[in-house]
Amino acid sequence: MKNEIPSILFNSEKPNNSGIEIITIESLYKRKDDIDHSPEKAHQVAFNMIVFYTEGESKQLVDFVWHTVKKNTIIHLSKGQINAFQFTESLKGYILLFTDKYLKKQINLLPKNEIARLFNSHLFSPIIQVPEDSNVQKYIKLFYDEYSNVNEGYNQENTYSALHSIIFSKLERLKQYQTFHLKQSDKLNKFLDFKSLLETHFSKSRNADFYAEKLNITYKHLNTICKDIISLTAKQFIDEFIVLEAKRLLVNSEIKSTELAYSLGFEEPTNFVKYFKKHTEFTPNQFKKDYI
């Protein structure tokens, strides 16, 4: 038995696929027992995903947190996040999957920052509750109908791209509305710069002063920005980031906690164990056993 959760790759059955696919929740539920790894067990997605629930109530796991879902709930995940479904017979909806390459291609076609909030997993909740009067479902269903069209006598890729851009833009606007307190500003841009630096240097430093210096601002200023944007201190955000990275690596590789400690920048493995337990109440090995 493997002591890791699987990484689910993008694998479309449609020929000449350009990196995008759409299926129904019902179809995945019906074949869940025929898949190598049950979608109801934790797995890491090697692609991006938008799940739109049109009927029923249940839960979905995103990065080790179970979220309640119901009619008109959308869950969006980025490549590398941990996911699991909790199916019921009454659950219906659509699952839109696309590769990083396809996402980057779409981003280049959209205005700057058009989907900055939609795929920023460390900053925004993965949930969007779509208003009843929204026409998002209409476009997602239209995308599904176009994708399911077996007639390959015309260039469907342009249609996919146009519909995908509309869906992205509509969801981003809903996300902006639901996070209106985070208006586009120099402060938000500075925080995103901080997050980008952390993604690059987290194994080198867990010290907020290190990132403040790279941003050419004071530690106090960085702390103020973080408190205003995410209601956490800079150090708390760094710790949350490190712990989430550790969790993902623990459950998705055979790496030992000693090796993981060094890869995350801890000089002593015992310090990492203490750090992890302080923030999760579990040792790394205890946490791993819970998810494997």
HELIX and SHEET records of a PDB file:
HELIX    1   1 ILE A   25  LYS A   30  1                                   6    
HELIX    2   2 LYS A   32  ASP A   34  5                                   3    
HELIX    3   3 ASP A  100  LEU A  109  1                                  10    
HELIX    4   4 VAL A  136  SER A  148  1                                  13    
HELIX    5   5 GLN A  156  GLN A  178  1                                  23    
HELIX    6   6 ASP A  186  HIS A  201  1                                  16    
HELIX    7   7 ALA A  208  LYS A  214  1                                   7    
HELIX    8   8 TYR A  219  ILE A  230  1                                  12    
HELIX    9   9 ALA A  234  VAL A  251  1                                  18    
HELIX   10  10 SER A  257  SER A  263  1                                   7    
HELIX   11  11 PRO A  269  THR A  280  1                                  12    
HELIX   12  12 PRO A  284  TYR A  291  1                                   8    
SHEET    1   A 5 SER A   7  ILE A   8  0                                        
SHEET    2   A 5 HIS A  43  VAL A  45  1                                        
SHEET    3   A 5 ILE A  82  GLN A  86 -1                                        
SHEET    4   A 5 SER A  58  VAL A  62 -1                                        
SHEET    5   A 5 VAL A  65  VAL A  69 -1                                        
SHEET    1   B 5 ILE A  20  THR A  24  0                                        
SHEET    2   B 5 LYS A  92  PHE A  98 -1                                        
SHEET    3   B 5 ASN A  48  GLU A  55 -1                                        
SHEET    4   B 5 THR A  73  LEU A  77 -1                                        
SHEET    5   B 5 ILE A 127  GLN A 129 -1                                        
END                                                                             
